[in-house]
Amino acid sequence: MPFRFVHTADLHLDSPLRSLALRNAELAALVGDATRQALVRIVDLCIDEAVDALIIAGDLYDGEQTSMKTARFLATQMERLHQASISVFKIRGNHDAMSKITQELVLPPSVKIFSGRAEIVEARHGDLTVAIQGLSFARPQAPESLLPKYKPPVAGAANIGIMHTSLAGAPGHDPYAPCTVAELHASGFDYWALGHIHQRTHHAGERTIIMPGMPQGRDINEAGEKSVSLVTIHDDRTVEVEERLTSIAQFARISVDISQAEDWRALANLIGVALERERDRTRSDHLVARLTLTGASPLAWRMRRDADLLRTEAEQRGQRTGNVWIEKLELAVSAAEAATAAPGADPVVELGQLMRRDVMRTSAYREQVRALVEELLDDLPPESRRFAGDDAEELERFLDDVISDGGEELVARLSAKDQGES
């Protein structure tokens, strides 16, 4: 009799909103509730497919949570699985280790939470013996590999290992319980149910190693479809994996070249077409888009001056398309004259070229901008500082954008005045 289970990780249930750009109350409510709805969708999948188990490979919670609303919601979903005779096998990841809910919440007896020492749970499914082994983070940090702490696989059984690990490292993820994919393939386990890295990856090789990614993105840096794995281990211990969509709201970056727009209506139409095209490609219920408008246009100054109106136009086009939300509107546009006029033919063009070549590239100018940004960050509460990035590299990219956008806006303003706009 095959053993079937759903494998997920990194739900970060009820994690706080991570984007200052979610100023739309309805959009904030949608994104704020999306992790819960993703868990409901996972439980629905388990019940509809009549699987034997749900495996959660860490970070079900999000840090130092104390909300009992989160606890009650989770208990309700676990009870649904219990009533359907579906077992739950869960390990604690680095975020779970910080959560007080982890220690205080009472869950149904069908939920197995592995301790800080490797444990094996064996079950018989017809002619197939299944051995599930897991090990939880006891503390938020795990700088050394946990693989040596796992017990050897059970001989003759289908062995499933559950681990929260950064593997050999990934951009944007701190090192946790590092190990190599080659080591996992050589370990003798039939299936490794991993967690921690938020991007889905199937590490091909002798064994089946899946990092399912998170089932629901929380901001634009977690863009794209999100899913879980529906896994079947057959009597001969062959493994079959199906990817199942779980994301309610899908983040996406959309770039729109507006250089062909001759007037405001044409500009709005270009935005609408881009949103419709991305919506057609999106399988999730909602599309949350970050729009970046690019290109040289005589409308550049008006776009910057009336950015709020332009965003409203984009939001209306999204509503017309259906379940399309604008998370942010970015302008990477320049005045058309800067792209077409010859040097010396127009003083505004010449000023723009001078700024780009000789002013904005100087270290003194950059340090002045840096000082202004750092002063602003010092005046803001910690939760409001993420717009400038989470590390030095992201801050440098933010400064690049500020310097470039500031220069283009000045040229656009001067060009507009030269053309008689106020």
C-alpha positions, 0 to 999 in steps of 0.5 A: 500500500503506497504511503502518501503525504504532503510536504510543506515548510516556511509558512511563517504563519501570521507574519507581519506585513513586510512592505511599507508599500501596502498602504491600500487597506484591502491589499494589506488585509489580503496579504496579511491573511494570505499565510492563513489561507495557504494553510487552509488550502494545504489542509484541504489538499490533505483531506481531498487527497486522503493522504496519510500525513502532512510533513512540516519541515520547520518555520510554521511560525514567524519568530517571537509570536505570542498571539493566541489567535494564531494558536487557536487558528492553528489548533483548529486546522490540526484538529481538522486533520486529526478528524480525517485520521491524517497524521502530522509530523513537524520539526521546529525551524529557527523561527519556531525556536523563537516562538512562545507558541511552540512551547505553549500550544496543545495540539491533537495527539496525531501531531508529532513534534520532533524534539532536539534529538533525532527520533524515528517514527515507524508505521506499517502500510500494507507491505511497506514500512515507513520510517520518518525521522526528524530533529528540531532546532533547540535554539534559533541558531544552528551553525553546524550541520545536523546531519551527523545527529540523525540515526542511520536509516531503518533497513528495509523501510522507506526512510523519510528525513525531515530537516531545516537547513540552508544546505550549502548556503543561499542568497538572502538566507543566513547559514542554518544547519549547513550540509551539502546535497551530495551528503544527503544523497549519500545518506541512504534516506529515500526522501528528504523533506527540507525547509528554510530556503523560500524558493522551491528546488528539486535536487536531482540525484540518487535520492529524492530531495525537495526544498518545497519553498514557502506556500505563500509569498509575503512581499515582492522579494518572494515573488512567483507561484508558491506550492507544496509537494504531494508525495507518493512512496510506492511499495517498491520504494520508488518516489513520485512527486507532484507540485500543487499550487497553494499561493492565494496572492502571487507577487510579480514584477512587471516592467512596461516600456512607455516610450511609444505612449504619445499621450496619457490615455495611451500610457494607461492602455500600455499599463492595462495590457501589461497587467492583463498579460501577467494576469493571464499567466498567473494561476493564483487567485490574486496578482500583486504587481510592482509596476516599473515604467521605463523608457524616454517620453515627453510625459516623464515630468507629468508622470513624476508630478502626477504619480498618485494619479498614475497609480490610480489609473493602474489600480483601476486597470487592475480592478477591471482585469480582476483580482489585480493589485498594485503593490508599488509603482516605480518610475524609471523614465527620462525626458525624451529630449535626453535620448534624442537631442544632440549635445549642445543643442539644448541647455536642459539636455546638456545639464542632464548629461553633465549631471549624469557624467560628472555630478551624480557619479562623484563620491562627495555627492553620494556621501551627501545623499547617504547622510540624508538617507541615514538621518531619515532612517535614524528618525524612523522606528525599526519596523519602518526602515526596510525600504532602504534594504536589510544589509549594506549591499541593498542600501547601496542599491537603494542609493543608486536608485535615489541618485538616478531618480533624483537626477531624472526628475530634475531634468524632467521638471526643467524640460516640462517648464521649457515646454510651458507646463507648470 
